[in-house]
Amino acid sequence: MHRRIEMHNKGVVPLTEEYDVADGERSTGHDPFSVYLSSRFAQERPLQIETPFDLALVDSTVTGRIDAIYGSGEAWEIVDFKSGRPSDNPAVKVQLEAYALAAKEVNPGVDLSVTFAYLGDGLDTRTEHADNPWLDAARDHLVSLIEAIKRAEYAPSPSPSCRWCDFLPFCEQGRVYIKAEDGP
């Protein structure tokens, strides 16, 4: 879905509608890309799409890729598209915190908001204004997470998500969980 959104914003039409969807991953409900096409996001041209960033915090670097930045030179809305439904998991906010801090480094004077655009069950947006107190709290939160990781102070929480986690090679509990799911 992310690649299709990127191609749409570049004016490129894919050869097939679901060229990048693996068997077993097709939506059984709303098609997230169709939801995107009917949203305000498909009608506007973003300032940036799939924009990589490196954010230096403490003595670490957080890297990532921002799905889209909408707006003008004075006000930006960073949007992260999600193909599923909204989550109550507070950990997902880490993503928007990193995006906002990286954007502020590039354009310190911009009025900034961050949005999760959930497309899996019809459009559902969750937007926060990233003002200075929000950004200060975001920086403190990310720094505390980095410091806890360095001290190995984290509680692994194995789940089916482990299969797609970038940290699986380093997480014994995740590997054990996946092995148990896959069977002998």
C-alpha positions in Angstrom: 0.0 0.0 0.0 2.8 2.5 0.9 4.4 1.9 -2.5 1.1 2.5 -4.3 0.6 5.8 -2.4 4.1 6.8 -3.3 3.6 5.9 -7.0 0.2 7.8 -7.0 2.0 10.9 -5.7 4.7 10.6 -8.3 2.0 10.3 -11.0 3.0 6.7 -11.8 0.3 4.1 -12.5 1.1 0.5 -11.5 0.6 -2.3 -14.0 -1.8 -4.1 -11.7 -3.9 -2.9 -8.8 -2.3 -5.3 -6.3 1.2 -5.8 -7.7 2.8 -5.6 -4.3 0.3 -7.6 -2.2 1.4 -11.1 -1.3 -1.0 -14.0 -1.3 -2.8 -14.1 2.1 -2.4 -10.4 2.7 -5.3 -9.1 0.6 -7.9 -7.1 2.5 -11.2 -8.9 3.3 -12.9 -5.6 4.1 -12.0 -2.1 2.9 -9.2 -1.8 0.4 -6.8 0.6 2.1 -5.6 2.1 -1.2 -9.2 2.8 -2.3 -9.8 4.5 1.1 -6.7 6.6 0.5 -7.9 7.5 -3.0 -11.1 8.8 -1.6 -9.3 10.9 1.1 -8.1 14.4 1.2 -4.5 13.0 1.1 -4.9 11.7 -2.5 -6.3 15.1 -3.6 -3.3 17.1 -2.3 0.2 16.9 -3.5 2.6 16.3 -0.6 5.7 18.4 -0.2 7.7 15.2 0.4 7.1 11.5 0.1 9.0 8.6 1.5 11.5 11.0 2.9 14.5 9.3 4.8 15.9 10.9 7.9 18.6 10.5 10.5 17.9 11.9 13.9 20.8 12.2 16.4 19.7 11.7 20.0 22.2 11.2 22.9 24.9 9.2 21.2 22.6 7.3 18.9 21.0 7.8 15.6 17.4 7.0 14.9 16.7 6.4 11.2 13.5 6.2 9.4 11.4 7.2 6.4 8.4 9.6 6.6 5.5 8.5 4.5 4.4 12.0 3.5 4.6 15.7 4.5 1.7 17.9 3.4 1.4 21.7 3.7 3.3 24.8 2.9 6.6 26.3 3.9 5.0 27.6 7.1 2.9 24.7 8.2 3.6 21.0 7.8 1.5 18.0 8.5 3.5 14.8 8.7 1.3 11.8 7.8 2.0 8.1 8.5 -0.3 5.9 6.6 -1.5 2.7 8.3 -3.2 -0.1 6.4 -5.0 -1.4 9.5 -7.3 0.0 12.2 -6.3 2.4 15.0 -4.3 1.0 17.9 -4.6 1.9 21.5 -1.0 0.9 22.0 0.9 4.0 23.2 4.1 2.7 21.7 3.0 3.6 18.2 3.4 7.3 19.1 7.2 6.8 19.1 7.1 6.8 15.3 5.5 10.2 15.1 7.7 11.6 17.8 10.8 10.7 15.8 9.3 12.1 12.6 8.4 15.4 14.3 11.8 15.9 15.8 13.6 15.2 12.5 11.3 17.6 10.7 12.0 20.4 13.2 15.7 19.9 12.7 15.2 20.6 9.0 12.7 23.4 9.4 12.8 24.8 13.0 10.3 27.6 12.3 7.6 25.4 10.8 4.2 25.0 12.5 4.0 21.2 12.8 1.3 18.6 13.2 1.6 14.8 13.1 -1.1 12.4 11.8 -1.7 8.7 11.7 -4.0 8.0 8.8 -5.6 4.6 9.3 -7.0 3.2 6.1 -8.0 -0.3 7.0 -11.6 0.3 8.1 -12.4 3.5 6.3 -10.4 6.7 6.9 -9.7 7.4 10.6 -7.1 10.1 11.3 -5.5 10.9 14.6 -3.7 14.3 14.6 -1.6 16.0 17.3 -0.1 19.5 17.1 3.6 19.2 17.7 4.2 22.5 19.5 7.3 23.1 21.7 6.0 21.3 24.8 4.9 18.3 22.7 8.4 18.2 21.0 10.2 18.6 24.4 8.2 15.6 25.7 8.8 13.6 22.5 12.6 14.2 22.8 12.6 13.2 26.5 10.6 10.1 25.7 12.9 9.0 22.9 16.0 9.7 24.9 14.6 7.6 27.8 13.9 4.8 25.5 17.4 4.9 24.0 18.9 4.9 27.5 16.7 2.0 28.6 17.7 0.0 25.5 21.4 0.6 26.2 20.9 -0.6 29.8 19.0 -3.6 28.4 16.0 -2.5 30.5 13.1 -3.6 28.4 10.5 -6.3 28.7 10.2 -8.3 25.5 6.6 -8.9 24.6 6.6 -11.7 22.0 3.6 -11.8 19.6 2.8 -12.6 16.0 4.3 -9.2 15.2 7.8 -10.6 16.0 7.8 -12.2 12.5 8.2 -8.7 10.9 10.3 -7.0 13.7 13.7 -5.6 12.7 15.0 -6.7 16.1 14.1 -10.4 15.8 17.8 -11.4 15.2 18.7 -9.9 18.6 15.6 -10.9 20.6 15.8 -14.4 22.0 12.2 -14.3 23.3 10.9 -13.3 19.8 12.8 -16.1 18.1 11.5 -18.7 20.6 7.9 -17.4 20.1 8.2 -17.6 16.2 9.7 -21.1 16.4 6.9 -22.3 18.6 4.3 -20.8 16.2 6.0 -22.4 13.2 6.2 -25.8 15.0 8.9 -28.3 14.9 
